[in-house]
C-alpha cells in the first residue's frame, strides 16, 4: 500500500489537526520521500514510519509538537539536519537499520 493512501486510511475521518499518533509502518514510499504528510498535522506527537523505503527526510513537514520519530529499517543515508528546525520538540529518534555514514 502506498504511503499517501495509508495516511488517509489512518485518519479515520478525523481532521489532520486532531491526530496525535500516526503509524504507517510497512507501507511504501514511492520516491523514497515522505508523502501525504503535511503541516496540517499540528498536534502530531508520535510518528512511526518503519520499513517504508525512505531514503530521505527532506520532505518531512514542520511538526512542532513531534516528540517521537521512528524511522528504523529504511535506507536513509543523511539529511538529518532539517529535523532540528522542523521538529524542535523531538526527544526520541530511532534510526537503526539505516545507511547513515556520519552525523554532524
Secondary structure by P-SEA (a helix, b strand, c coil): ccaaaaaaaacccccccccccccccccccccccccccccccccccbbbbccccccccccccccccccbbbbccccccccccccccccccccccccccccccccc
